[in-house]
Amino acid sequence: MNESEEFAKLLEGNKRFVAGRTITNDLQKMRNDTVQGQKPFATVLTCSDSRVPPEHIFDVGIGEIFVIRTAGNVVDKIALGSIEYAAEHLNVPLLVVLGHESCGAVKATWGAVEKNENVHGNIGAIVEKITKSVSNAKSQGKDVECATDENVKAQINAILNESEPCKKLYDEGKLKIIGAKYFLSSGEVKGL
């Protein structure tokens, strides 16, 4: 894993979170300081799951991270546009794709693949984005948690394959992309 200063800063905040020693931020001051603009040091693409609040698990305050949340941390055109905005216009040097233990979107996809079931509606679009990761994990005799890890890697590949601006910035070394996983049981974040 290519660890950057920005990722190290996120992991330091996570250590404080796990230890129950979070910094008491002056949110009013942070709010006032960011009225004129923002300068986040990292973008975090994570799941919409209410148990995965990135500002808390990384112990950061207002204006420090640019957060994009979708079920299963999947990328679509809107998520890609948000990532591109952060990378191109805000010059955010790090993108973390953060999966998490016991992801409902991955579990639902696992169930749909096992039953050979088509999921309809807009939820079907999420399942479709995760199916290949689940199928890969299943074909290797691995479990749903491995499918979650595979999904993080697949979303990173999708970002690089579907976003020309992100690929260009990545190739130029101006955008680092790191996959990670949040463990609900311990509160820890580990790089993949």
Buried (B, 14 or more C-beta within 10 A) or exposed (E): EEEBEBBEBBBEBBBEBBEEEBEEBEEEEBEEBBEEEBEBBBBBBBBBBEEBBBBEBBBBBBBBBBBBBBBBBBBEEEBBBBBBBBBBEBEBBBBBBBBBBBBBBBBBBBBBBEEEEEBEEEBEEBBBBBBBBBBBBBEEEBEBBBBBBBBBBBBBEBBBEBBEBBBEBBEEEEBBBBBBBBBEEEBBBEBB
